[in-house]
Amino acid sequence: MLKMEKRPSPSVLMSWLSPVFAVLLTVACGVILFLALDKNPLTGLAVFFFEPIKDLQGWAEVGVKVAPLLLIAVGLAICFRANVFNIGAEGQLVVGAMAGGAVGLYFDQGEGGGAMMIALVLLAGMAGGMAWAAITAFLRDRFNANEILVSLMLVYVAQLLLNLVVHGPLRDPEGFNFPQSRMLSDGYLLPNIIEGTRLHAGFAMAVMASALGWVFLSRSFAGYRLQVGGLAPAAARYAGFSSRKALWTSMLVCGGLAGIAGTAEVLGPIGQLTPSVSPGYGFAAIIVAYVGRLHPVGVVFSSFIMALFYIGGELSQSRLGMPNAITGVFQGILLFSLLACDVLIHYKLSWRK
């Protein structure tokens, strides 16, 4: 019978190659999926992985999806490195979008705006995300509540609050009763990086966040202290580090980045506050963080793959008649493929009679 035996020394190289193998395994499973749905697998894979990047416009659209995924994944990588399992980045994104959107709508009187006002709105969104993350940090710190359950449940509270404000105080009075705010003026929208496309400055902020996250975790004493405080609280106390500080720092950083991601969606491709401000970026970013090996630079690669899944899923629905759940299916396959690859890195199959 087949049994699993623990490897004496897992390969470091295979650990870094595991995400690549997971992507290849996802592609192989995609072929089987397309065949099961009576679709041409070559056409399906082309729509998913090549159509989105066949021209500059396609690359720009992928970049629009990369921006929120990368921002959130950098924050989650910091959280998970500190052994803080924040599963509620989606809620922090939503509250950040609400806070930033409310501030932008308050000051936007049809004119004005500019860099200073955009910065103010982004700061408001960051503060909203940090405040929402602080609830989880406080309950974990004060009452030892499980941050996984608390942060996850707060996602649904945030979504209900968003529905409340877009149906009530922030609803556009001239919007024919649709649950959405009025459109923001051009002066309050993020500038586009490439003229003629929707790629906005949020993408540049995401890349900057990735670089700063790498410097923080790999090149700063504060990042080292955070990781020790999260992974080895007893050793951290002996060295004078604070696991409590690791909790608060990681949660606030993650909440702030998620809040910026939500606000950038409002100030970028959407241009207003709607109930569907996020198609699940906060949850997808968890997969992005793990595929990127919890490394602020590694998540750049994984956020690009996840963005392809989003764009490819939309194209496959319109061109191949695929169900709207196809994006989530590919995301799930990628996650399980990564888990399978990681298991085989640490264990080997052997046959025993």
C-alpha positions as CSV (number, residue, x, y, z in Angstrom):
1,M,0.0,0.0,0.0
2,L,1.0,3.6,-0.5
3,K,2.3,5.5,2.5
4,M,3.7,8.9,3.0
5,E,7.1,9.3,4.7
6,K,8.6,12.6,5.9
7,R,11.6,13.7,3.9
8,P,14.7,14.2,6.1
9,S,15.6,17.5,4.4
10,P,13.0,19.2,2.1
11,S,14.5,20.8,-1.0
12,V,14.8,24.6,-0.8
13,L,14.9,24.8,-4.6
14,M,11.7,22.7,-4.9
15,S,10.0,24.9,-2.4
16,W,10.5,27.9,-4.6
17,L,9.6,26.0,-7.8
18,S,6.4,24.7,-6.2
19,P,4.2,27.6,-7.3
20,V,5.4,27.1,-10.9
21,F,4.5,23.4,-10.7
22,A,1.1,24.4,-9.2
23,V,0.4,26.7,-12.1
24,L,1.3,24.0,-14.6
25,L,-0.9,21.5,-12.7
26,T,-3.7,24.1,-12.8
27,V,-3.3,24.4,-16.6
28,A,-3.5,20.6,-16.9
29,C,-6.6,20.5,-14.8
30,G,-8.0,23.3,-17.0
31,V,-7.6,21.1,-20.0
32,I,-9.6,18.3,-18.3
33,L,-12.3,20.8,-17.3
34,F,-12.7,22.2,-20.8
35,L,-13.0,18.7,-22.2
36,A,-15.6,17.8,-19.6
37,L,-17.6,20.9,-20.6
38,D,-17.3,19.9,-24.3
39,K,-15.0,22.9,-25.1
40,N,-11.9,22.9,-27.2
41,P,-9.1,23.0,-24.5
42,L,-6.6,24.8,-26.7
43,T,-9.2,27.6,-27.3
44,G,-10.1,27.7,-23.7
45,L,-6.5,28.0,-22.5
46,A,-5.8,30.6,-25.2
47,V,-8.7,32.7,-23.9
48,F,-7.6,32.4,-20.3
49,F,-3.8,32.9,-20.7
50,F,-3.1,34.6,-24.0
51,E,-6.0,36.7,-25.1
52,P,-5.7,39.0,-22.0
53,I,-2.1,39.9,-22.9
54,K,-2.2,40.0,-26.7
55,D,-2.0,43.8,-26.9
56,L,-1.2,46.8,-24.8
57,Q,-4.9,47.3,-23.9
58,G,-5.0,43.7,-22.5
59,W,-1.8,44.2,-20.5
60,A,-3.3,47.4,-19.0
61,E,-6.5,45.6,-18.0
62,V,-4.4,42.9,-16.3
63,G,-2.6,45.6,-14.5
64,V,-5.9,47.1,-13.3
65,K,-6.6,43.7,-11.6
66,V,-3.1,43.3,-10.3
67,A,-3.2,46.6,-8.4
68,P,-5.7,45.6,-5.6
69,L,-4.5,41.9,-5.5
70,L,-0.8,43.0,-5.1
71,L,-1.6,45.6,-2.4
72,I,-3.6,43.2,-0.3
73,A,-1.2,40.3,-0.8
74,V,1.8,42.3,0.4
75,G,-0.1,43.1,3.6
76,L,-1.3,39.5,4.0
77,A,2.3,38.2,3.5
78,I,3.4,40.4,6.4
79,C,0.5,39.2,8.5
80,F,1.2,35.5,7.8
81,R,4.9,35.9,8.4
82,A,4.0,37.3,11.8
83,N,1.8,34.2,12.4
84,V,-1.3,36.4,12.3
85,F,-3.9,34.8,10.1
86,N,-5.9,37.7,8.9
87,I,-8.7,36.3,6.7
88,G,-10.7,39.5,6.6
89,A,-8.8,41.6,4.2
90,E,-12.0,41.7,2.0
91,G,-13.8,43.5,4.8
92,Q,-10.9,45.9,5.4
93,L,-11.0,46.7,1.6
94,V,-14.7,47.4,1.7
95,V,-14.5,49.7,4.8
96,G,-11.5,51.5,3.2
97,A,-13.5,52.0,0.1
98,M,-16.4,53.4,2.1
99,A,-14.3,55.7,4.1
100,G,-12.3,57.0,1.1
101,G,-15.4,57.2,-1.0
102,A,-17.3,59.2,1.6
103,V,-14.5,61.7,2.0
104,G,-14.2,62.1,-1.7
105,L,-17.9,62.6,-2.2
106,Y,-18.0,65.1,0.7
107,F,-15.3,67.4,-0.8
108,D,-16.2,66.8,-4.4
109,Q,-18.5,69.7,-5.4
110,G,-18.1,69.2,-9.1
111,E,-14.7,71.0,-9.4
112,G,-11.3,71.1,-7.8
113,G,-9.6,68.0,-6.7
114,G,-6.0,67.4,-7.7
115,A,-3.1,65.5,-6.1
116,M,-3.6,66.8,-2.5
117,M,-7.3,65.9,-2.5
118,I,-6.6,62.4,-4.0
119,A,-3.9,61.9,-1.3
120,L,-6.4,62.9,1.4
121,V,-9.0,60.5,0.1
122,L,-6.4,57.7,0.0
123,L,-5.4,58.5,3.5
124,A,-9.0,58.3,4.6
125,G,-9.3,54.9,2.9
126,M,-6.2,53.7,4.6
127,A,-7.4,54.9,8.0
128,G,-10.8,53.0,7.4
129,G,-9.0,49.8,6.6
130,M,-6.7,50.1,9.6
131,A,-9.6,50.9,11.9
132,W,-11.5,47.8,10.7
133,A,-8.3,45.6,11.2
134,A,-7.8,47.1,14.6
135,I,-11.1,45.5,15.8
136,T,-9.6,42.1,15.1
137,A,-6.3,43.0,16.7
138,F,-7.9,44.3,19.8
139,L,-10.1,41.3,20.3
140,R,-7.1,39.0,19.8
141,D,-4.9,41.1,22.1
142,R,-7.5,41.7,24.8
143,F,-9.6,38.5,24.9
144,N,-7.4,36.1,22.9
145,A,-10.2,35.7,20.3
146,N,-9.4,33.7,17.2
147,E,-8.4,36.2,14.5
148,I,-9.4,33.9,11.7
149,L,-13.1,33.8,12.9
150,V,-13.2,37.4,14.0
151,S,-11.7,38.8,10.8
152,L,-13.8,36.6,8.6
153,M,-17.1,37.5,10.3
154,L,-16.3,41.2,10.1
155,V,-16.2,40.8,6.3
156,Y,-20.0,40.2,6.3
157,V,-20.5,43.1,8.7
158,A,-18.5,45.4,6.3
159,Q,-20.5,44.3,3.3
160,L,-23.8,45.0,5.1
161,L,-22.5,48.4,6.0
162,L,-21.6,49.1,2.4
163,N,-25.2,48.1,1.3
164,L,-26.6,50.4,4.0
165,V,-24.7,53.5,2.9
166,V,-25.2,53.0,-0.9
167,H,-28.9,52.5,-0.3
168,G,-29.0,55.4,2.1
169,P,-26.8,58.4,2.9
170,L,-24.4,58.0,-0.1
171,R,-26.9,57.0,-2.7
172,D,-27.0,59.2,-5.8
173,P,-30.3,61.3,-5.6
174,E,-30.3,61.4,-9.4
175,G,-29.4,57.7,-9.9
176,F,-32.9,56.4,-10.6
177,N,-32.9,54.7,-7.1
178,F,-29.9,52.4,-8.0
179,P,-27.8,51.5,-5.0
180,Q,-24.7,53.5,-5.9
181,S,-23.1,56.9,-5.2
182,R,-22.8,59.7,-7.7
183,M,-19.7,59.6,-10.0
184,L,-16.6,61.4,-8.7
185,S,-15.3,64.3,-10.7
186,D,-12.2,63.9,-12.9
187,G,-10.1,65.9,-10.4
188,Y,-10.7,63.2,-7.7
189,L,-9.8,60.2,-9.9
190,L,-6.4,58.6,-10.0
191,P,-4.4,59.6,-13.1
192,N,-3.8,56.9,-15.8
193,I,-0.3,55.7,-16.3
194,I,-0.8,54.8,-20.0
195,E,-2.9,57.1,-22.0
196,G,-5.9,55.5,-23.7
197,T,-6.1,52.7,-21.1
198,R,-7.6,52.2,-17.7
199,L,-4.2,51.5,-16.0
200,H,-4.2,53.9,-13.1
201,A,-1.7,55.1,-10.5
202,G,-2.9,52.4,-8.1
203,F,-0.7,49.9,-10.0
204,A,2.4,52.1,-9.3
205,M,1.4,52.2,-5.6
206,A,1.1,48.4,-5.5
207,V,4.6,47.9,-7.0
208,M,5.9,50.5,-4.5
209,A,4.2,48.6,-1.6
210,S,5.8,45.4,-2.8
211,A,9.3,46.9,-2.8
212,L,8.8,48.6,0.6
213,G,7.4,45.3,2.0
214,W,10.5,43.5,0.9
215,V,12.8,46.1,2.5
216,F,10.7,45.9,5.7
217,L,10.8,42.1,6.0
218,S,14.2,41.4,4.6
219,R,16.4,44.4,5.3
220,S,15.1,46.0,8.5
221,F,15.4,45.1,12.2
222,A,11.8,46.0,12.7
223,G,10.7,43.3,10.2
224,Y,13.0,40.7,11.8
225,R,11.6,41.6,15.2
226,L,8.0,41.2,13.8
227,Q,8.6,37.8,12.4
228,V,10.3,36.5,15.5
229,G,7.6,38.0,17.7
230,G,4.9,36.1,15.7
231,L,6.6,32.8,15.1
232,A,8.4,32.3,18.5
233,P,6.7,34.4,21.2
234,A,8.8,32.8,24.0
235,A,12.1,33.5,22.2
236,A,10.8,37.0,21.3
237,R,10.1,37.7,25.0
238,Y,13.6,36.4,26.0
239,A,15.1,38.7,23.4
240,G,13.0,41.7,24.5
241,F,10.7,41.6,21.4
242,S,7.0,41.9,21.7
243,S,4.6,39.4,20.1
244,R,1.8,41.9,20.9
245,K,3.6,44.5,18.8
246,A,3.9,42.0,16.0
247,L,0.2,41.5,16.1
248,W,-0.8,45.1,16.0
249,T,1.9,46.1,13.4
250,S,1.0,43.4,10.9
251,M,-2.8,43.9,11.3
252,L,-2.6,47.6,10.8
253,V,-0.2,47.4,7.9
254,C,-2.5,44.8,6.2
255,G,-5.6,46.8,7.0
256,G,-4.1,50.0,5.7
257,L,-3.0,48.4,2.4
258,A,-6.4,46.8,1.9
259,G,-8.1,50.1,2.6
260,I,-5.9,51.8,-0.1
261,A,-6.7,49.0,-2.5
262,G,-10.5,49.6,-2.0
263,T,-10.1,53.4,-2.3
264,A,-8.1,53.0,-5.5
265,E,-10.9,51.0,-7.0
266,V,-13.3,53.8,-6.2
267,L,-11.0,56.4,-7.5
268,G,-9.9,54.3,-10.5
269,P,-11.8,51.9,-12.7
270,I,-15.2,52.3,-10.9
271,G,-15.3,56.0,-10.2
272,Q,-18.0,55.7,-7.6
273,L,-19.1,53.6,-4.6
274,T,-21.1,50.6,-5.5
275,P,-22.1,47.4,-3.6
276,S,-19.8,45.4,-5.9
277,V,-16.7,47.5,-5.2
278,S,-14.7,44.2,-4.9
279,P,-15.3,40.9,-6.7
280,G,-13.6,39.1,-3.9
281,Y,-10.0,40.5,-4.1
282,G,-9.5,40.1,-0.4
283,F,-10.1,36.4,-0.5
284,A,-8.2,35.8,-3.8
285,A,-5.2,37.7,-2.3
286,I,-4.9,34.9,0.3
287,I,-4.1,32.5,-2.5
288,V,-1.9,35.1,-4.1
289,A,0.1,35.4,-0.9
290,Y,0.7,31.7,-0.5
291,V,1.5,31.1,-4.2
292,G,4.0,34.0,-3.8
293,R,5.5,32.1,-0.9
294,L,4.6,34.9,1.5
295,H,7.3,37.1,-0.1
296,P,6.5,40.7,-1.0
297,V,8.3,40.3,-4.4
298,G,7.0,36.7,-5.0
299,V,3.4,38.0,-4.8
300,V,4.0,40.1,-7.9
301,F,4.2,36.9,-10.0
302,S,1.2,35.3,-8.3
303,S,-0.9,38.4,-8.5
304,F,-0.3,38.5,-12.3
305,I,-1.5,34.9,-12.6
306,M,-4.6,35.6,-10.5
307,A,-5.3,38.7,-12.6
308,L,-5.2,36.5,-15.7
309,F,-7.8,34.2,-14.1
310,Y,-10.1,37.2,-13.5
311,I,-9.8,38.6,-17.1
312,G,-9.7,35.1,-18.7
313,G,-12.8,34.1,-16.7
314,E,-14.7,37.1,-18.0
315,L,-13.6,36.5,-21.6
316,S,-14.4,32.8,-21.4
317,Q,-18.0,33.6,-20.3
318,S,-18.6,36.0,-23.3
319,R,-16.7,34.0,-25.9
320,L,-17.1,30.3,-24.9
321,G,-20.3,30.5,-22.9
322,M,-18.6,29.3,-19.7
323,P,-20.4,29.7,-16.4
324,N,-19.6,32.7,-14.2
325,A,-18.1,30.4,-11.6
326,I,-15.1,29.5,-13.8
327,T,-12.8,32.1,-12.3
328,G,-13.4,30.7,-8.8
329,V,-12.9,27.2,-10.0
330,F,-9.5,28.0,-11.4
331,Q,-8.6,29.9,-8.2
332,G,-9.5,26.8,-6.2
333,I,-7.6,24.5,-8.5
334,L,-4.5,26.7,-8.1
335,L,-4.8,26.6,-4.3
336,F,-5.2,22.8,-4.1
337,S,-2.4,22.3,-6.6
338,L,-0.1,24.4,-4.5
339,L,-1.1,22.4,-1.3
340,A,-0.4,19.2,-3.1
341,C,3.0,20.3,-4.4
342,D,3.9,21.5,-0.9
343,V,2.9,18.2,0.7
344,L,5.2,16.3,-1.8
345,I,8.1,18.6,-0.9
346,H,7.9,17.6,2.7
347,Y,6.7,14.0,2.2
348,K,7.5,11.2,-0.3
349,L,5.2,8.4,-1.4
350,S,6.5,4.9,-0.8
351,W,5.1,1.4,-1.4
352,R,4.9,-0.9,1.5
353,K,3.5,-4.4,1.5
